[in-house]
Amino acid sequence: MAPFRRGKSGPRNRSTNPRGASKTGAKGHRGDSRAISAPKTATKNIFQTSRVQELVDGRSESPDSIRESGSPGSQSDELLSHDETSGSDEVPEKPYSVLLRTLNPKLPHNEPRKKRRRLASDTLPAPIQDPDALQDVEDEGEFSEEGSADGSDIVSSQQELDSFTRHFADTDEEETLRKIQAAERNQWTVEKTTASSSWSSTLRRPITSGEAVDDGTNLIGVQNLKVLKPKLKSFAKAFFANTDDLTTQLAASMFSYRDVLYSARTLDNADTLRTLTSLHILNHISQTRDRVLRNNAKLSKSSDGEDLELRDQGFTRPKVLVLLPTRQSCVKMVAAMINVDKPEQQGNMKRFEQSYASVDDELSPDKPEDFKDLFGGNDDDMFRLGLKFSRRTVKFFSQFYNSDIIFASPLGLRTVLGGDNKKADHDFLSSIEIVVLDQSEALLMQNWEHVEYIFEHLNLQPKEAHGCDFSRLRSWYLNGHAKYLRQTILFSSFNFPALNKLYTQSMLNTTGKIKFAMVHKGAITDLATSVKQTFSRFDFTDPTSEPDDRFNYFSTAVLPSLIKASSRNVGGHQGILIFMPLYADFVRVRNHLAASSSTQHVSFGSVSEYTPVKEVARARSHFLSGRHSMLLYTERAHHFRRYRLKGISRIIFYGLPENPLFYREIVSGFLDSRFSDSNTNQRHTSVRCLFSKLDLLKVERIVGTKRYLSLLSDHGDTFDFV
């Protein structure tokens, strides 16, 4: 498999090139190949002065604002911060001398003071859509300087007893180290809770001293958590007034900085989850900025001989990474954040709308609602976007090293991190403190290897300094323990093995991790067609040999009867659909049908996610007319296209689909159309499903939580449902 294979990009069958470039919005992200670099003569001074240089010369234009008025830059421009593209040939003062002199309110009259930009009037207008009209707020180091010089408008550390402080700031290093060691040894306490008949939760926390340590962040009501900044409390109060118990418990876990796996995402609660996530992310960004500004105020008041140890920063500025499947999903998440934050100015908003919110064409009205939700609008799966927040503004398309939040698709971010590329860079991921995966089930259908690759490059030691002030760097960044304090939040419509692997191997939070699981009624209970469904269990010698054992069972126990029925072509048995969850199994069965002597008289067609449109139309036509007695059909082809196949009398699930909606659509939709289009009756139709004990999660979603254990543990290996 090629390292950057993207699979299918969506329902519009756009072509795929090796770089994964897309037609829509490509200009806003990759542009030309010219990169802006710093002069060689100033290279050795860049990292000493980059965070204080702009404090001295407040009159100079920000390179960010200069670039915004022109055309989008190259991929390397997107990663470089303006701190790296600016420099000075003069020998600078020591960074702390400049910083203290600049921030000290008792400066001599002959010393230059920082000039802050001001808007034309005290009353701010409505959000500005034109990027050229935006007045950027100057940064103080990494963060906005808005606020009083002494930090009086920021809550004091004595008053700020919340989850952020407990998790990131006032940590007990010895206790944290014990938790890290327990997480490395996979030693967790397990607390299971069944809060209702529809869902349950499992909380794991690292064991220290042989016991679970209560860190004060047990599941409690959100109203009792001192977590929100004042500017967000009014919105949160109205939001939580209409949430159910599950959402409240989810919010408590998120604001406690626990890792979260939430596999109960639906179309109905999608907006609620986006709003809750936005509230948490914006609160985290505000907490981080305010702590830095408060410590800056302390430094400005301290005397030259006073030794203050203020650890409040990471290697780089980006703190949040949000992985999403399409540009349209990015638009929805950004809209939720804007609704929560309500910034007075929005830089580059017009460019964002043109690049992300454009609609290519309308989807067919007979497509399912989940398909419209995922692929409606701009369904391009190749994008990356930086957002920079200040107290009053949000800036789109900020360079990664100047951004607070990075939105990206796995493919879009993978091309930046990637492989042998000389411009590959992952330093901007070194200080990520919150990772969010939304619509994980859609990411699974793209290329999950990209997600795993990204997680492998999170919180690594950077190759360059990038202007880092090491005197204020948190100790656990230096010790290489950042991944143990990172919060990971996974949202999905259902759980699957790859998601569980992330939960087990990549979610090592010292505060603990919680998994929310739904009680499934079963897809078989929601079918529009009454049809006999046979579930056949096969055994395997070990997990690595399961694909071979599945193929052997299919070729010896299932395929002979299909060949016999196809050769007789009586009783409406022609029209056999074989559903394949994995492309590798699809290729194996297709090659067997084409090369085996026992199937030389069997005519079959095939439809996969890689089949050209013309060949798909030909295969469907031949199958409907009876020229093909069998049709191979993959799960990813159904995910991206949602074909309505006709001419089906029997369905063989070579493996159960990951998405339970697909089982209902195929059994109810395909067989139901067969009943209405011909004289076939239900006596000549059937469904057969092959499964093993490794299909535990799939079986639970298909037959229901109350039934699936009996299918996996009973002595028999065949189970019928009508």
Summary of the structure (lengths in Angstrom):
residues: 722
radius of gyration: 28.6
end to end distance: 40.8
largest distance: 101.4
contacts: 2260
relative contact order: 0.11
helix: 42%
strand: 13%
